[in-house]
């Protein structure tokens, strides 16, 4: 196994080559928010497409949706997020910096009494006394409708509240304002999958088992966003909820665990030595889960959660049925039974997946006496499939021929880069760093003699160069 790169090496590559930038960098950035640059957006789109293909296109019974980021707030009350989507927090009593209590205590437990005990003799990272741990809700709030200031202030008067009860009997309220209404940016994409369960079942004439998949943004007011794009406040998720008869839960749960591992290894090319299973114990599990297994990846900061498989039982559909008043039960004709389907969930963050892919692919090595950084990405997800260069950019006959080859390849593959900057050695270094599997170079031998209409193809991983006839180039690159 290659050495795991440092976080600094990954951050520096991302900035240097245009994968990831700090959001609003010219204003000093904003903690927990990042933008993808030209290379990042290509790589991320390829990863998302690969997931969509494996998850939706290759399964007859999995359907896609793309739900709104803002939903009726009752959804998040029924799901338990308004009352229970919390992390334990402690505060440095001098600097007032806030920290995840479980992270400081280095435990998976989020139990407040246990955390209090573990932290009782601990100081903050700045060496100061800490407050007692308390819970902090990570839901991001916003307001819908015109929010007034000054003369308009009356427009945001609180006029009503409706009370609901959670399963444990806790009360919570929906605040309703005149002209404006409190709403939440979704903390996970799953919510609108549950509320569309019956729409999808009916429109697609789906019978159990079937799944609904979604890729989209989610927002969490993380107490301490950190480790680059590993823990952010605006994230993107790829989630799939698989609706099943309760009796099938164990077998299906295992199947979706296998799917996740197989996807990372076979479809993204991540080394198995960088992956580990982690089973949640009762204290770590989310409020909705009866069982949870994460795949941990060997990130620069250690093995951490990448992809979760959860058994959510009938928690979600039961609660949505109860709060909305809509019957979400399923009638199984073969057994003449009516029940609320169980849900096995597969959930992974796109940014974390990007970070895992970059960390796994990053290599520093010596080739022919020179140091290089190379991203050994699987060709199917590399931002550019191939780069095309004329050996010299001031020779019109070379440039014209190279343009011809470039157009031909671009028509076939789409993601092809034209690169005529600086000398050929530097171009190879640049393409190695962004993970381009092949560089095609048009030189004087392409124009005449026995080698006419052949080009040099240089392999990123082996750095070997071979001459290939232009008419066979597409097939050869596909191989
Ligand atoms: P963690 O324990 O790391 O906070 P979680 O268990 O709360 O994560 P889930 O709610 O299961 O995470 O979310 C599913 C997936 O979404 C995670 O496995 C992870 O890949 C991704 N994810 C969750 N929170 C974040 C975040 N703040 N930033 C980036 N990705 C995230």
Boltz pocket constraint, residues with backbone or C-beta under 6 A from the ligand:
constraints:
  - pocket:
      binder: B
      contacts: [[A, 188], [A, 220], [A, 222], [A, 229], [A, 230], [A, 231], [A, 232], [A, 233], [A, 235], [A, 236], [A, 237], [A, 305], [A, 306], [A, 307], [A, 308], [A, 347], [A, 348], [A, 349], [A, 350], [A, 351], [A, 352]]
      max_distance: 6.0
